[in-house]
Amino acid sequence: MNSATKLAEPITPRPDERRWVALAFIALAQLMAALDATIVSIALPWAQRALGASDAERQWIITAYTLAFGGLLLVGGRIADALGRKRTFLIGLAGFALASALGGSAGTFAMLLVARAAQGAFAALLAPTALSLLAVTFTEPRERARAFALYGAIAGSGAAIGLLLGGILTQYLNWRWCLYVNVPIAMVAAVGGWRFLSGARGGSGHQFDIPGVLLVTGGLVALVYACTQVVSAGWGSATVIGFLAISAVLLIAFVLREARTRSPLLPLWIVLDRNRGGAYLAAALAIAGMFGAFLFLTYYLQVVLRYSPLQAGLAFLPLTVASQAGSWGIASVLMPRVPARLIMAPGALVAAAGMLVLTQIPVNGAYVSHVLPAEILLGIGIACVMAPAFNIGTLGVDPRQAGVAAATVNAAVQVGASIGTALLNTIASGATAAYLLGRQSSAGVIDQALVHGYATATAWAAAVLVLGAVSTFLLVNAGPPRPHGT
């Protein structure tokens, strides 16, 4: 046995049926983490009233989750590499379930915020662990394509599923069930993970880069926080500029630190590889555009078209179906056969076409003629970007570092979602305000102004997706995936 074999984390072979059963539970855990970014959104007004939160405070129900999730992802990935993926997977599920139960039973606004932050922290443990489990378990090209197609479908449609499930639970049960629902999901995933995942252990003698942990966590938290403040304060506010500057300083210091330390938290060669770096950029730009669509469609359906929470959630269902079709019907079929960029770049362009359809939305209900076609194009297009991006983003990485590579993909997604939402919301708000100048305010005029703002922002979102297509075509040059060691 050579030294490389000794160092690498063992991959326990198992019959195909066990491997695919394990994938089902990994996917279930990832879906739980993905949908929790939006499942609470529709329940916000009810939670705010129940706990007596102000309008200024309510955003923290969302922000507490995204800050902890985005800020701790790289740390979570490194923990998975150090402790072992099965153990980390189970710890993450247990912690997420406990945090969800605490949030559902919260009697005060402060307790809910603590629970949401804890959810985000354990999601930062779960997300890279789930992805790295796929990376080390599925190495045969066709199997790997199917596994990453499922993961890409979850990434592309998890937020939409969260909106649908949140609408159902809020309308028919109670806003607290948007949190309680995670407990049975986590329990099922934990039992399946315990039974079917291999018992791979973590690397021995691993040392944590504590200064690197502090620098990257602080930098990512500052970046995500600055983006969340743009919605209320604007890009020119001292708070936003200050936290963006802090983020830049900390992240630059982190890069310098990682280039010099013997035990880096994030080995820079993982990011500097043109294919992995291109995949991270493509994922960030795709999700930036996608989350902009979620934001504007949510408001358009509920504020302009006056949909109920359940109706709004159901209206997102075609996007989820299209995402599944794009992942299984297109991405999983093509990934073993053609270079990734020939799937990702056209996928981004298809999603951009969906955004352009949304620029034509009228004030008076146009779901079938405008929203539905846009959702189908977006679902298929984003799925064709995300599945290969997750695959390429973890391809060719030593199993000992699969966790941190997976965390980097997830961090790119989280940063893309935060920046995209902030940027596109600012554009929409500015266009709405400009439309209202010189006009008398009335319900009809306000609706027209809102729709004008949404249309303007979706045009910019289309440009972001086109940029993603171009950057992918220029950077990603990997061929079809191959098994490790070949």
Beta strands, then each sheet from edge to edge (+ up, - down):
end
